Amino acid sequence: MTNNRHEELGLTNEDVLKMFETMLMARRIDERMWLLNRAGKIPFVISCQGQEAAQVGAAFALDNTKDYIAPYYRDMGVVLHFGMTPKDLMLSAFAKAEDPNSGGRQMPGHFGQKKNRILTGSSPVTTQLPHAVGVALAAKIEKKDFITFVTLGEGSSNQGDFHEGLNFAGVHQLPCITMVENNKYAISVPFERQVASKNVADRASSYGMPGVTVDGKDPIEVYKVVKEAADRARNGEGPSLIEAVTYRLTAHSSDDDDRQYRTAEDIAEGKALDPIITFAKYLRDLDILSTDLEKEINDRIMKEVNEATDYAEAAPYAAPEDALKHVYAEKDGGNA
């Protein structure tokens, strides 16, 4: 009999089914984006496949009605839980005028949505970490009841912004959680060629905060450690560094060929531990997810993905002159 680990953490069967559904939604949107890219309909995909468990487990441990997130480009599972829709994500992939992230200006995966407290990301990696720390500083100064959550890849953890952000958060004991999604490769560079310490989380002690390494393929375990970090942050106990060890099931992006640096055996081993498969098994073993229910969830998701794809493909592009919007101050409808 499978141990019911989620109830021990206060999660209901409905909660974990919702987690599974969000993971599956992220996967199905991602798969559709790859098909659209290969069909020449969208220019670029940077994938979440294999990392959905870490993303969704963490997101469910936060308060998506008041916390702020600074996600990195793979975090489709996080932004879905925080209120982005499949239509929003498809409009971004097609770079259409209605894209809520940037009006079609940014590459896919550059999330940003003010109403859902998703801080706008940019292409230089790790710049989101000092931003999240700054928002956490505002929470502390203004005595506001929210925390910030920022994610990045393990390759990004070697950038200067990582040190500056975590050091500042540690010195000022800010309510900020940093989660490194360690998928073993910074594009083509393996982990052991990037990081001298055994784990990224080992660095936490030098910033005066707890550091935890967790199995990022297990959403329940990720939920547990992020919830503990969130509780500490809300209680004024400062920041945390979490390392979720995952596996990237695709190439780095649609412009990368991972066969140049990963063996077929390595990829097969990663796919055998696909968190969509392993979490579905956990739910089936507890009689929470039946075959019929799984089909119903998948059918509902595919209907939504199909509708989002059709809508985004038919939606208008922005006018060329709209490239100047939000760049210069505007007055009386014209550029001031």
VENKA-V665138 format. One record per backbone hydrogen bond with DSSP energy under -1.0 kcal/mol. CO is the residue of the C=O (numbers start at 1). NH is the residue of the N-H. E is the energy in kcal/mol with one decimal. If there is no record, write none. Layout:
CO/NH/E, CO/NH/E
//
This chain:
3/5/-1.7, 6/11/-2.5, 7/10/-1.5, 12/16/-2.0, 13/17/-1.9, 14/18/-2.1, 15/19/-2.2, 16/20/-2.4, 17/21/-2.5, 18/22/-2.4, 19/23/-2.5, 20/24/-2.7, 21/25/-2.4, 22/26/-2.3, 23/27/-2.1, 24/28/-2.8, 25/29/-2.4, 26/30/-2.2, 27/31/-2.8, 28/32/-2.1, 29/33/-2.3, 30/34/-1.9, 31/35/-1.8, 32/36/-2.5, 33/37/-2.3, 34/38/-2.7, 35/39/-1.5, 36/41/-2.8, 37/40/-1.6, 45/254/-2.2, 48/51/-2.6, 49/249/-2.2, 51/55/-2.0, 52/56/-3.0, 53/57/-2.4, 54/58/-1.8, 55/59/-2.5, 56/60/-2.3, 58/61/-1.2, 59/62/-1.4, 63/66/-1.6, 63/67/-2.6, 68/149/-1.9, 69/119/-2.9, 70/151/-1.6, 72/75/-2.3, 74/76/-2.3, 75/79/-2.2, 76/80/-2.1, 77/81/-1.4, 78/82/-1.5, 79/84/-2.7, 80/83/-1.3, 85/89/-2.2, 86/90/-2.4, 87/91/-2.6, 88/92/-1.6, 89/93/-2.1, 90/94/-2.4, 91/96/-2.5, 96/99/-1.8, 99/103/-2.4, 107/110/-1.4, 109/111/-1.4, 111/121/-1.9, 113/118/-2.3, 114/117/-2.0, 117/69/-2.5, 118/113/-1.9, 124/127/-1.1, 126/129/-1.6, 128/132/-2.4, 129/133/-2.2, 130/134/-2.4, 131/135/-2.2, 132/136/-2.0, 133/137/-2.1, 134/138/-1.9, 135/139/-2.0, 136/140/-1.9, 137/141/-2.9, 138/142/-2.8, 139/144/-2.3, 144/146/-1.5, 147/68/-2.2, 148/177/-2.7, 149/70/-2.8, 150/179/-3.1, 152/181/-3.2, 155/158/-1.4, 156/159/-1.9, 159/163/-1.0, 160/164/-2.7, 161/165/-2.7, 162/166/-2.4, 163/167/-2.6, 164/168/-2.1, 165/169/-2.4, 166/170/-2.6, 167/171/-2.6, 168/172/-2.2, 169/174/-2.0, 174/176/-2.2, 175/148/-2.3, 176/240/-1.5, 177/150/-2.7, 178/242/-3.1, 179/152/-1.5, 180/182/-1.2, 180/244/-2.7, 181/183/-1.1, 182/246/-2.9, 184/191/-1.7, 185/187/-1.1, 186/189/-2.1, 189/186/-2.5, 190/193/-1.8, 191/194/-2.1, 191/195/-2.3, 200/203/-1.9, 201/204/-1.7, 203/206/-1.1, 204/207/-1.9, 204/209/-1.5, 205/208/-1.2, 210/241/-2.4, 212/243/-3.1, 214/245/-2.7, 215/218/-1.6, 218/222/-2.1, 219/223/-2.5, 220/224/-2.1, 221/225/-2.0, 222/226/-2.5, 223/227/-2.7, 224/228/-2.0, 225/229/-2.0, 226/230/-2.8, 227/231/-2.6, 228/232/-2.1, 229/233/-2.5, 230/234/-2.5, 231/235/-1.5, 232/237/-2.9, 233/236/-1.4, 240/178/-2.5, 241/212/-2.1, 242/180/-3.1, 243/214/-3.1, 244/182/-1.7, 245/216/-1.4, 253/256/-1.7, 257/260/-1.6, 258/261/-1.3, 258/262/-1.8, 263/267/-2.0, 264/268/-2.4, 265/269/-2.3, 266/270/-1.9, 267/271/-2.4, 268/272/-1.6, 271/274/-1.5, 274/278/-2.3, 275/279/-2.3, 276/280/-1.5, 277/281/-2.0, 278/282/-1.9, 279/283/-2.2, 280/284/-2.5, 281/285/-2.9, 283/288/-2.8, 283/289/-1.2, 284/287/-2.0, 290/294/-2.6, 291/295/-2.0, 292/296/-2.4, 293/297/-2.7, 294/298/-2.5, 295/299/-2.9, 296/300/-2.2, 297/301/-2.4, 298/302/-2.7, 299/303/-2.1, 300/304/-1.8, 301/305/-2.7, 302/306/-2.7, 303/307/-2.4, 304/308/-2.5, 305/309/-2.5, 306/310/-2.6, 307/311/-2.4, 308/312/-2.6, 309/313/-2.6, 310/314/-1.7, 311/315/-1.3, 316/97/-2.0, 319/322/-1.9, 320/323/-1.7, 321/324/-1.7, 322/325/-1.6, 324/327/-1.6, 324/328/-1.1, 329/336/-2.3, 331/334/-1.9, 334/331/-2.6
//
